[in-house]
Amino acid sequence: MPVPDFQTLMRPLLDEYATGGERRIAEVRAVLATRFGLTEEQLAERLPSGLARTFDNRVGWAATYLYRVGLLARPRRSVYAITARGREVLAANPKRVDLGVLSQFPEFAQFRRASGTRRTRRGTGALTAVVTETATPEERIDAAYQELRQALIAEVRDRISAVSPTAFEDLVLDVLHAMGYGDGTEGSRLRTGATGDAGIDGVIRSDRLGLDVVYVQAKHWEATVGRPVVQGFVGALQGARASKGIIFTASAFSGEAKEFAGSVSPRVVLVDGERLAALMIDHNVGVSDRETYAVKRVDSDYFGDET
């Protein structure tokens, strides 16, 4: 048989964790290779880019979807365990678990909201990648790119959540520096060492004389950041006679916090974990290019086409 697609691998992968307990993905991948009777040649097969083995890549994507939808837990990097929801899905779907099954969970829509796919009207649980049916090749490329990006954002968010509070403060200053804030010198980004909910954790000087300053607070929390934190930060800004500030969090902000931040002076910008991860990707902080694809077109000027 050919190398199975990633959806075909979902239920066997989930089943292995149901019977074998917490294990590294590499161990389960080897068991699945034997279970599907794959040859050495098939296991050595690579993606068209040549960057990864096809089977490894598909097992990885199967695990990613199961984890993001809450069927698998990840206690440590590269280590998974089945959840109570995962066991329920196994029992309810004895033949196959695929994207149609996963689409019943709200986490699925959240994970794929930028992927260019949508639910069809052919019954609940029926999900089809519309781009593979009706879209142009360019639209399919864009949809695939968005899905890869969304998966990377989720992975970067996991890494952000795992760093220490001190490292998180450095991380947000690195992001601001990479975005062009500061005067181009390392000394323009400073950690203040302040503590407390109303404190200022860092400062970005936008010019060498320090006439234009952005104050930063970094909240490395798992819980949602509420309005009192924003109020405290506004008080700290007023005490520093600052005109603007940014609060970063590894988690999210409450609706009340967002509403308050949008109505006060000095101006406060809120950056949650998802937006921070996207900024890191856009400005190459903590990530690196793996592969670049150039989509070319005919140069009409070269061929002298009339306009």
C-alpha positions in Angstrom: 0.0 0.0 0.0 1.2 3.6 -0.5 2.1 5.9 2.4 -1.2 6.7 4.1 -2.4 10.3 4.1 -2.5 12.2 7.4 -6.2 11.8 7.9 -6.0 8.0 7.5 -3.3 8.1 10.2 -5.4 9.9 12.8 -7.4 7.0 14.3 -4.5 4.5 14.4 -2.3 7.2 16.0 -5.0 7.9 18.6 -5.5 4.2 19.2 -1.8 3.7 19.8 -1.9 6.3 22.6 -5.0 4.8 24.0 -3.4 1.4 24.4 0.2 2.4 25.0 0.0 5.4 27.3 2.2 8.5 27.3 5.0 8.1 24.7 7.2 10.0 22.4 5.9 10.6 18.9 8.9 8.9 17.3 8.2 5.7 19.1 4.6 5.7 18.0 5.6 6.6 14.5 7.8 3.5 14.3 4.9 1.3 15.5 2.6 2.8 12.9 5.1 2.1 10.1 5.0 -1.6 11.1 1.3 -1.6 11.5 0.8 -0.3 7.9 3.5 -2.6 6.6 5.6 0.2 5.0 8.8 -0.7 3.3 12.2 0.9 3.7 11.7 2.6 0.4 8.4 4.0 1.4 9.8 5.2 4.7 12.6 7.0 2.9 10.2 8.7 0.5 10.5 12.5 0.8 8.2 15.4 0.1 8.7 17.2 -3.2 10.8 19.9 -1.3 13.1 17.1 -0.1 13.0 18.7 3.4 11.2 15.9 5.3 10.2 12.3 4.9 6.6 12.0 3.7 5.5 9.5 6.4 7.1 11.5 9.2 5.5 14.7 7.9 2.0 13.1 7.7 2.3 11.5 11.2 3.3 15.0 12.5 0.3 16.7 11.0 -2.0 14.0 12.3 -0.6 14.5 15.8 -0.9 18.3 15.4 -4.6 18.2 14.6 -5.4 15.7 17.3 -3.5 17.8 19.8 -5.0 21.2 18.8 -8.5 19.7 19.0 -7.9 18.3 22.4 -7.8 14.6 21.6 -4.2 14.4 22.6 -2.3 16.2 25.3 1.3 17.1 25.1 2.9 17.0 28.6 6.4 17.6 27.1 7.9 18.4 23.8 7.4 15.5 21.3 5.6 13.5 24.0 1.8 12.9 23.7 -0.9 11.2 25.7 -4.6 10.6 24.9 -7.2 12.7 26.7 -10.7 11.8 27.9 -12.1 13.5 24.8 -9.8 11.4 22.6 -11.1 8.2 24.2 -14.7 9.3 23.5 -13.9 10.0 19.9 -12.3 6.6 19.5 -15.3 4.9 20.9 -17.7 6.9 18.8 -15.7 6.4 15.6 -14.6 2.8 15.3 -13.6 3.0 11.6 -12.1 6.4 10.9 -11.2 9.7 12.5 -10.6 12.5 10.1 -11.2 16.3 9.6 -14.9 15.7 9.3 -14.9 14.2 12.8 -12.7 16.9 14.3 -14.8 19.7 12.8 -17.4 19.1 15.6 -15.1 20.7 18.1 -14.8 24.5 18.5 -11.0 24.3 18.7 -11.0 23.0 15.1 -12.5 26.2 13.7 -10.2 28.3 15.8 -7.1 26.4 14.6 -8.1 26.6 10.9 -9.7 30.0 10.8 -7.0 31.3 8.5 -6.5 28.1 6.4 -8.9 28.9 3.6 -11.3 26.0 4.3 -14.9 26.1 5.4 -17.7 23.8 6.5 -20.0 22.6 3.7 -23.8 22.3 3.9 -23.8 18.6 3.3 -24.6 17.7 6.9 -23.0 18.2 10.2 -19.4 17.0 10.4 -19.0 17.1 6.7 -16.0 19.3 5.9 -14.4 19.8 2.6 -11.4 21.9 1.5 -13.2 24.0 -1.0 -9.9 25.3 -2.4 -9.2 21.8 -3.7 -12.4 21.7 -5.7 -13.0 25.1 -7.2 -10.1 27.4 -6.6 -7.2 28.4 -8.9 -3.7 27.0 -8.3 -2.7 30.3 -6.7 -5.7 30.2 -4.3 -4.7 26.6 -3.3 -1.1 27.8 -2.7 -2.4 30.6 -0.5 -4.7 28.3 1.4 -1.8 25.9 2.1 0.4 28.8 3.2 -2.2 30.1 5.6 -2.7 26.6 7.1 1.1 26.2 7.6 1.2 29.7 9.1 -1.6 29.0 11.5 0.1 25.8 12.7 3.4 27.7 13.2 1.5 30.4 15.2 0.1 27.7 17.5 3.6 26.1 17.9 5.2 29.4 18.7 2.5 30.2 21.2 3.4 26.9 23.0 7.0 27.9 23.1 6.2 31.4 24.4 4.1 29.9 27.2 7.1 27.6 28.2 9.7 30.4 28.7 10.3 32.0 32.1 8.8 35.4 33.0 12.2 37.0 32.7 12.8 35.5 29.2 9.3 36.6 28.2 10.3 40.2 29.0 13.4 39.9 26.8 11.3 38.3 24.1 8.8 41.1 23.8 11.6 43.7 23.7 13.3 41.6 20.9 10.1 41.7 18.9 9.7 45.5 19.3 13.3 46.0 18.3 12.9 43.7 15.2 9.8 45.7 14.3 11.9 48.8 14.1 11.2 50.4 17.4 14.2 52.0 18.9 17.0 54.0 17.4 18.9 50.9 16.1 21.2 50.5 19.0 21.0 47.8 21.6 20.9 50.4 24.4 17.6 51.7 23.0 15.8 48.7 24.5 16.0 48.5 28.2 14.5 46.2 30.9 13.6 48.2 33.9 13.5 45.4 36.4 10.3 46.7 37.8 7.8 44.3 39.5 4.2 44.3 40.3 1.0 44.5 38.3 1.3 48.3 37.8 5.0 48.2 37.0 6.8 48.9 33.8 8.9 46.0 32.6 10.7 47.6 29.7 11.4 50.7 27.7 12.0 51.2 24.0 13.7 54.5 23.1 12.8 55.6 19.6 15.5 58.1 19.3 19.0 58.5 20.7 18.0 61.3 23.1 15.1 59.4 24.5 12.6 62.0 23.6 10.1 59.4 22.2 9.7 56.5 24.6 7.4 53.4 24.5 6.8 51.7 27.8 6.2 48.0 28.0 4.6 45.6 30.4 5.0 41.8 29.9 2.4 39.5 31.5 3.5 35.9 31.2 0.2 34.5 32.5 -1.9 31.5 31.6 -5.0 33.2 32.9 -6.8 35.9 30.9 -5.5 39.4 31.6 -8.4 41.6 32.9 -9.2 45.3 33.1 -7.5 45.9 36.5 -4.1 45.1 35.0 -4.7 47.6 32.2 -5.9 50.2 34.8 -2.8 49.7 36.8 -0.5 50.1 33.8 -2.3 53.3 32.8 -1.6 54.6 36.3 2.1 53.6 35.9 2.2 55.5 32.5 0.7 58.6 34.0 3.2 58.4 36.9 6.0 58.3 34.3 4.3 61.1 32.2 4.3 58.7 29.3 2.1 59.1 26.2 1.9 55.5 25.1 2.5 51.9 26.3 2.1 48.3 25.2 1.0 45.3 27.3 2.0 41.9 26.0 0.6 38.6 27.4 1.3 35.0 26.5 -2.5 34.4 27.0 -5.4 36.7 26.1 -7.2 39.8 27.3 -10.7 40.0 28.5 -13.4 42.0 26.7 -13.5 44.6 29.5 -9.7 45.0 29.3 -9.9 45.7 25.5 -12.8 48.1 25.9 -11.0 50.0 28.6 -7.7 50.2 26.7 -9.5 51.6 23.7 -11.0 54.5 25.7 -8.1 55.9 27.9 -5.3 58.3 27.6 -2.3 57.7 27.6 -2.8 55.3 24.7 -2.4 51.6 25.5 -2.0 48.8 22.9 -2.8 45.2 23.9 -0.9 42.3 22.3 -2.1 38.8 23.1 -0.3 35.5 22.7 -1.6 34.8 19.2 -0.8 38.3 17.9 2.7 38.1 19.5 3.4 34.8 17.8 2.3 36.2 14.5 4.6 39.2 15.0 7.5 36.9 15.8 6.9 35.0 12.6 6.6 38.2 10.5 9.8 39.7 11.9 11.9 36.5 12.2 12.2 36.4 16.0 12.5 32.8 17.2 11.8 31.4 13.7 13.8 30.9 10.5 13.0 30.3 6.8 12.7 26.6 6.0 11.9 26.8 2.3 11.1 29.6 -0.2 8.9 29.0 -3.2 8.9 31.6 -6.0 5.7 31.8 -8.2 6.7 33.3 -11.5 4.7 34.7 -14.4 5.5 35.7 -18.0 7.2 39.1 -18.3 5.0 40.9 -20.8 7.5 43.7 -21.2 10.1 41.3 -22.3 7.9 39.8 -25.0 6.7 43.3 -26.1 3.0 42.6 -25.4 0.7 45.6 -26.2 -1.3 47.0 -23.4 
